[in-house]
Amino acid sequence: MVRGRQSRIKNYFAENRLFAIRCVVAGVIAAVLLLTVAGRLFYLQVLRHDYYASQSLGNSVRLEPIPPSRGLILDRHGVVLADNLPAFQIELVREQVGDIKALNATLAQLVDIGLLHNEEVANIRRTILLHKVYESVPIKLALNDQEMALFAVHRYQFSGVDIRTRLARHYPLGETAVHAIGYVSAINETDMKAIDTDAYAGTTLIGKLGVEAAYEQQLHGKRGSREILVNAAGRPIEKKGEYTPQLAVHPPVAGADLILGLDVRVQKVAETALAGKRGSVVAIDPKTGDVIVLASTPGFDPNDFVRGLSVAQYASLSNNIDIPLLNRALRGAYPPGSTVKPLYALAGQKYGVITPQQIQYCPGYFTLPGSSNKYRDDEVHGNVDMRSAISRSCDVYFYRLAGKMGIDHMHEFMSAFGYGELTGVDIPGEKPGLYASPEWKRRVFKRKADQVWFPGETISMGIGQGPITVTPLQQAEFAAEISERGRLVATPRLVAATRAPGAVDIVARAPVLKKPIDIATDDEWSVVFDGMEAAVTTGTAHVAGAGAKYKWAGKTGTAQVVTVKQTESTKHKDADLRKREHAWFIAFAPVDDPKIAISVLVENAGFGASNAAPIARKVLDAYLLGEEPVAPDAHKPAPPHPANVPGPAT
């Protein structure tokens, strides 16, 4: 035996005992865990079966936007011009449809069954892709009964596509005042890039023209939201009983109502007088700038845009030779013709070029010194002074006046009245017109030869021809400025007052006044007034002015459209219709206390005296003498629409 070495004998009994204990403990733990799982399964599958079976079908809460009700648009007497009516539309949720391939197939199916046009699909697809995948995107607006029935028959074929009820814009008077009110139509790709998409979530329509576009923010309101339970297919579900979840609802705030200065009764008179013609009538309250009439013909039905135009329908409107989509009142630029003569008479006095009493002889034509070219007049007027030159519209008198005054003085004077500038009206799309000058030529033309200002241009501008254009809105503003002798110049506006959502009280908007045109004395103004009053009593517009029950003043204009030879005329009945002169007339009444200033344009109609002045007379009679519609209570011009109704609106 080796000394110091110890041997250890293995204890098999102790090891077996330890192992057995560990097995028992592990078994107990496993049994407890299994019993726990079994108990939990029993609780979930048996005791709470009904609850969780329901919960499995509605396993997510989605925030759904509630679009606000769009504000109403009313005329000055409370007549509703734009309201909201329930409508059905087809909407699509992209996440429920599937991938791009499935989306394309869905749109193709809708084309196949006749609910969409093939040419619309590309724009619809782009609009869908601009929205979030969970948003419901309208793809077909304002369904009729036939379209609803057609979709109902094929509904089973579509996933993620359904019919929804919305409030859609409605224009109860159709074409009436469409260029003033404007219209709304579906939000497109361009709109999506310009708007706050969160604020417009759930909204289908947006203002595109006129008041609808200019006051979009006020009319739209603020969207609300609500939490909804949806099942695995994304469809809303309801829960009842003790397990009903608490879902939050934040109601929307409706848009404000807008009250226009427009008088729809007088507007209809103007549009009826223009029926079958291409033209415009604009009437303004000189003291406030409120637009009483803004008519442009031909027009179109704005309800068609709410429903959605096909490509073919829009092409038919946009390619129409009469251009019904053109707002002639704001965007039609025309030579003013003889309507400029009253202001030139005022300028001649201011610059001391001529006195009102000075007699000029009109032989029926005018020639520049050293030139044989004859600038024609319509007749031989004989001896005329300033007052009779205005009332009888003698071109020769104003040819001479322009030649003596010179283009620099003319440009300075007419610019003070806003020629060549925007009026600042509160709806978009206005054109500034043009009042040319030598400086303008140097700025616009590159070639030296084109920059030369010719004496003949000055002479032509003396009777409102040549490089000078105005819009009917500008002409109405000029008439208003004359009526107030330049002392009170209010910016034209469509919206005169507002009403908060759900309220009854109207908040009037203060007129926006421009700097007075302190450019002439009362005596100088009186000469102009005398000439314009005589124009409607004994002068060019005496037929239209006969029997008026109020004292008024006006000026006719006949604006040449194309250059013609001295031996030709565009006034002849056989002349090409679209080469004939435009007919103009401006006026204001009553003279002593002007309440309305008006301009009338009729394209290619010939003499303003016979084709524009009678229209103005009808409008003035309707406004000043006609029976006013029965107006609601002063504090309640029309029933307010609900401001906080959580129902959807567009």
Backbone hydrogen bonds, N-H to C=O, Kabsch-Sander energy under -0.5 kcal/mol:
donor,donor_aa,acceptor,acceptor_aa,energy
5,R,2,V,-1.0
12,Y,10,K,-0.9
15,E,11,N,-1.5
16,N,12,Y,-1.9
17,R,13,F,-2.0
18,L,14,A,-2.2
19,F,15,E,-2.2
20,A,16,N,-2.1
21,I,17,R,-2.0
22,R,18,L,-2.2
23,C,19,F,-2.1
24,V,20,A,-2.3
25,V,21,I,-2.5
26,A,22,R,-2.7
27,G,23,C,-2.6
28,V,24,V,-2.6
29,I,25,V,-2.7
30,A,26,A,-2.6
31,A,27,G,-2.7
32,V,28,V,-2.8
33,L,29,I,-2.6
34,L,30,A,-2.7
35,L,31,A,-2.8
36,T,32,V,-2.6
37,V,33,L,-2.7
38,A,34,L,-2.9
39,G,35,L,-2.9
40,R,36,T,-2.7
41,L,37,V,-2.9
42,F,38,A,-2.7
43,Y,39,G,-2.6
44,L,40,R,-2.9
45,Q,41,L,-3.5
46,V,42,F,-2.1
47,L,42,F,-1.8
48,R,43,Y,-2.6
49,H,46,V,-0.8
52,Y,48,R,-2.3
53,A,49,H,-2.3
54,S,50,D,-1.8
55,Q,51,Y,-2.6
56,S,52,Y,-2.1
57,L,53,A,-0.6
57,L,54,S,-1.0
58,G,54,S,-0.8
58,G,55,Q,-0.6
60,S,230,V,-1.0
62,R,60,S,-0.5
62,R,228,I,-3.3
64,E,62,R,-0.7
64,E,226,R,-3.3
66,I,224,G,-2.5
71,G,219,L,-2.3
73,I,82,A,-1.9
74,L,258,L,-2.7
75,D,79,V,-2.3
76,R,262,L,-2.6
78,G,75,D,-2.0
81,L,73,I,-3.3
82,A,73,I,-1.7
83,D,170,H,-2.7
85,L,168,A,-2.8
87,A,166,R,-3.2
89,Q,164,R,-2.4
90,I,140,K,-2.4
91,E,162,D,-3.0
92,L,137,V,-2.4
93,V,160,G,-2.5
94,R,92,L,-0.6
94,R,135,E,-0.6
95,E,133,V,-2.6
96,Q,93,V,-1.0
97,V,93,V,-1.0
97,V,94,R,-0.6
98,G,94,R,-2.2
103,L,99,D,-2.4
104,N,100,I,-2.8
105,A,101,K,-2.0
106,T,102,A,-2.4
107,L,103,L,-2.5
108,A,104,N,-2.2
109,Q,105,A,-2.1
110,L,106,T,-2.0
111,V,107,L,-1.7
112,D,108,A,-2.3
113,I,109,Q,-1.9
114,G,111,V,-1.2
115,L,110,L,-2.2
116,L,110,L,-1.3
120,E,117,H,-1.7
121,V,117,H,-0.7
121,V,118,N,-0.9
124,I,120,E,-2.2
125,R,121,V,-2.9
126,R,122,A,-2.1
127,T,123,N,-2.2
128,I,124,I,-2.5
129,L,125,R,-2.3
130,L,126,R,-1.1
131,H,127,T,-0.7
131,H,128,I,-1.1
135,E,132,K,-1.6
137,V,92,L,-2.9
137,V,135,E,-0.7
139,I,90,I,-3.0
140,K,90,I,-1.4
143,L,88,F,-3.1
148,M,144,N,-2.3
149,A,145,D,-2.3
150,L,146,Q,-2.2
151,F,147,E,-2.2
152,A,148,M,-2.3
153,V,149,A,-1.9
154,H,150,L,-1.2
155,R,151,F,-0.6
155,R,152,A,-0.7
157,Q,154,H,-1.8
158,F,155,R,-1.9
162,D,91,E,-2.3
164,R,89,Q,-3.0
166,R,87,A,-3.1
166,R,164,R,-0.5
168,A,85,L,-3.5
168,A,166,R,-0.6
170,H,83,D,-2.7
174,G,171,Y,-2.0
176,T,173,L,-1.8
178,V,175,E,-2.2
180,A,177,A,-0.9
181,I,177,A,-2.9
182,G,178,V,-2.8
185,S,206,I,-1.9
187,I,204,T,-2.3
192,M,188,N,-2.3
193,K,189,E,-1.1
194,A,190,T,-0.6
194,A,191,D,-1.3
195,I,191,D,-1.8
197,T,195,I,-1.0
200,Y,196,D,-1.5
201,A,198,D,-1.2
203,T,200,Y,-2.3
205,L,650,T,-0.8
206,I,185,S,-2.2
208,K,183,Y,-2.9
209,L,183,Y,-1.0
211,V,180,A,-2.0
212,E,181,I,-2.4
212,E,209,L,-0.6
213,A,209,L,-1.2
213,A,210,G,-0.7
214,A,210,G,-2.6
215,Y,211,V,-2.5
216,E,213,A,-1.2
219,L,215,Y,-2.5
220,H,216,E,-2.4
221,G,217,Q,-1.1
222,K,253,V,-2.5
224,G,66,I,-3.2
225,S,250,H,-2.5
226,R,64,E,-2.2
227,E,248,A,-2.6
228,I,62,R,-2.8
229,L,237,I,-0.5
230,V,60,S,-2.3
231,N,235,R,-2.4
234,G,231,N,-2.3
237,I,229,L,-2.4
244,T,241,G,-1.5
247,L,245,P,-0.8
250,H,225,S,-3.9
253,V,222,K,-2.6
254,A,252,P,-0.5
254,A,643,A,-2.5
255,G,69,S,-2.7
256,A,218,Q,-2.5
257,D,499,R,-2.5
258,L,72,L,-2.7
259,I,497,A,-2.7
260,L,74,L,-3.2
260,L,258,L,-0.6
261,G,494,L,-2.4
263,D,292,I,-2.5
264,V,262,L,-0.7
267,Q,263,D,-2.7
268,K,264,V,-2.1
269,V,265,R,-1.4
270,A,266,V,-2.2
271,E,267,Q,-2.5
272,T,268,K,-2.5
273,A,269,V,-2.1
274,L,270,A,-1.4
275,A,272,T,-0.9
277,K,274,L,-2.5
279,G,277,K,-0.6
279,G,297,T,-1.6
280,S,601,L,-2.4
281,V,295,A,-1.6
282,V,599,S,-2.2
283,A,293,V,-2.2
284,I,597,A,-3.0
285,D,290,D,-2.5
288,T,285,D,-0.8
289,G,285,D,-3.0
291,V,493,R,-2.5
292,I,283,A,-2.2
292,I,290,D,-0.7
293,V,283,A,-1.5
295,A,281,V,-3.1
297,T,279,G,-2.5
304,D,301,D,-1.4
305,F,302,P,-0.8
306,V,302,P,-1.3
307,R,303,N,-2.0
308,G,304,D,-1.4
314,Y,310,S,-2.6
315,A,311,V,-2.3
316,S,312,A,-2.0
317,L,313,Q,-1.6
318,S,314,Y,-3.0
319,N,315,A,-2.3
320,N,317,L,-0.8
323,I,320,N,-2.0
326,L,323,I,-1.4
328,R,326,L,-1.4
330,L,327,N,-0.9
331,R,327,N,-3.3
332,G,328,R,-1.1
333,A,331,R,-0.8
334,Y,332,G,-0.6
334,Y,470,V,-2.9
337,G,464,G,-2.2
339,T,336,P,-1.4
340,V,337,G,-1.4
341,K,338,S,-1.5
343,L,340,V,-0.6
344,Y,340,V,-1.8
345,A,341,K,-2.4
346,L,342,P,-1.6
347,A,343,L,-2.5
348,G,344,Y,-2.7
349,Q,345,A,-1.5
350,K,346,L,-2.3
351,Y,347,A,-2.6
352,G,349,Q,-1.0
353,V,348,G,-1.9
354,I,348,G,-1.2
358,Q,355,T,-1.0
360,Q,384,V,-2.9
362,C,360,Q,-0.5
362,C,382,G,-2.6
366,F,375,Y,-1.6
371,S,368,L,-2.2
375,Y,366,F,-3.6
375,Y,373,N,-0.5
376,R,374,K,-0.8
377,D,364,G,-2.1
381,H,379,E,-0.8
382,G,362,C,-2.1
384,V,360,Q,-2.9
386,M,356,P,-1.8
389,A,385,D,-2.4
390,I,386,M,-1.8
391,S,387,R,-2.4
392,R,388,S,-2.7
394,C,389,A,-1.9
395,D,393,S,-0.7
398,F,394,C,-1.2
399,Y,395,D,-2.4
400,R,396,V,-2.2
401,L,397,Y,-2.0
402,A,398,F,-2.3
403,G,399,Y,-2.2
404,K,400,R,-2.1
405,M,401,L,-2.4
406,G,402,A,-2.7
410,M,406,G,-2.0
411,H,407,I,-2.9
412,E,408,D,-2.3
413,F,409,H,-2.5
414,M,410,M,-2.6
415,S,411,H,-2.0
416,A,412,E,-1.0
416,A,413,F,-0.5
417,F,413,F,-0.6
417,F,414,M,-0.7
418,G,415,S,-1.4
419,Y,414,M,-1.9
421,E,418,G,-1.9
431,K,330,L,-2.4
434,L,469,T,-2.1
436,A,467,P,-2.2
441,K,437,S,-2.2
442,R,438,P,-2.2
443,R,439,E,-1.8
444,V,440,W,-2.2
445,F,441,K,-2.5
450,D,447,R,-0.7
451,Q,447,R,-0.7
451,Q,448,K,-1.0
452,V,449,A,-0.7
454,F,452,V,-0.6
457,E,454,F,-1.3
458,T,454,F,-1.1
459,I,455,P,-2.1
460,S,456,G,-2.3
461,M,457,E,-2.3
462,G,458,T,-1.0
462,G,459,I,-0.5
463,I,460,S,-1.6
464,G,461,M,-1.4
465,Q,460,S,-2.3
468,I,466,G,-2.5
469,T,434,L,-2.3
470,V,334,Y,-2.8
473,L,329,A,-2.2
475,Q,471,T,-2.3
476,A,472,P,-2.0
477,E,473,L,-2.1
478,F,474,Q,-2.7
479,A,475,Q,-2.3
480,A,476,A,-2.1
481,E,477,E,-2.6
482,I,478,F,-2.5
483,S,479,A,-2.4
484,E,480,A,-1.5
485,R,482,I,-1.9
486,G,481,E,-2.7
487,R,484,E,-2.2
489,V,487,R,-0.5
490,A,286,P,-0.6
490,A,488,L,-0.6
491,T,512,V,-3.3
493,R,289,G,-2.3
496,A,259,I,-2.1
496,A,494,L,-0.6
497,A,259,I,-1.9
498,T,507,V,-2.3
499,R,257,D,-2.1
502,G,641,H,-0.6
503,A,500,A,-2.1
507,V,498,T,-3.2
508,A,506,I,-0.7
509,R,496,A,-2.8
513,L,511,P,-0.8
514,K,489,V,-3.8
517,I,486,G,-3.6
518,D,516,P,-1.2
519,I,517,I,-1.7
525,W,521,T,-2.3
526,S,522,D,-2.5
527,V,523,D,-1.3
528,V,524,E,-1.2
529,F,525,W,-2.5
530,D,526,S,-2.7
531,G,527,V,-2.2
532,M,528,V,-2.4
533,E,529,F,-2.7
534,A,530,D,-2.3
535,A,531,G,-1.3
536,V,532,M,-0.8
536,V,533,E,-0.8
537,T,534,A,-0.9
538,T,534,A,-2.7
539,G,534,A,-2.6
540,T,391,S,-2.4
541,A,535,A,-2.3
542,H,539,G,-1.7
545,G,541,A,-1.8
546,A,542,H,-0.8
546,A,543,V,-0.7
548,A,545,G,-1.5
552,W,550,Y,-0.6
553,A,588,F,-2.1
554,G,532,M,-2.0
555,K,586,I,-2.6
557,G,584,W,-1.9
559,A,582,H,-2.3
560,Q,558,T,-0.5
568,E,565,K,-1.7
575,A,572,H,-1.8
579,K,576,D,-2.4
580,R,576,D,-0.6
580,R,577,L,-1.2
582,H,559,A,-2.6
583,A,602,V,-2.8
584,W,557,G,-3.3
585,F,600,V,-1.5
586,I,555,K,-2.2
587,A,598,I,-2.1
588,F,553,A,-2.1
589,A,596,I,-2.0
591,V,551,K,-2.2
595,K,589,A,-2.5
596,I,589,A,-1.7
597,A,284,I,-2.6
598,I,587,A,-2.9
599,S,282,V,-2.4
600,V,585,F,-2.7
601,L,280,S,-2.8
602,V,583,A,-2.4
603,E,278,R,-3.1
605,A,602,V,-1.1
606,G,581,E,-2.7
611,N,607,F,-1.4
612,A,608,G,-2.0
613,A,608,G,-2.6
616,A,612,A,-1.9
617,R,613,A,-2.3
618,K,614,P,-1.8
619,V,615,I,-2.0
620,L,616,A,-2.8
621,D,617,R,-2.6
622,A,618,K,-2.2
623,Y,619,V,-2.2
624,L,620,L,-3.1
625,L,621,D,-2.4
626,G,621,D,-1.5
631,A,629,P,-0.6
636,K,633,D,-1.9
650,T,167,L,-1.8
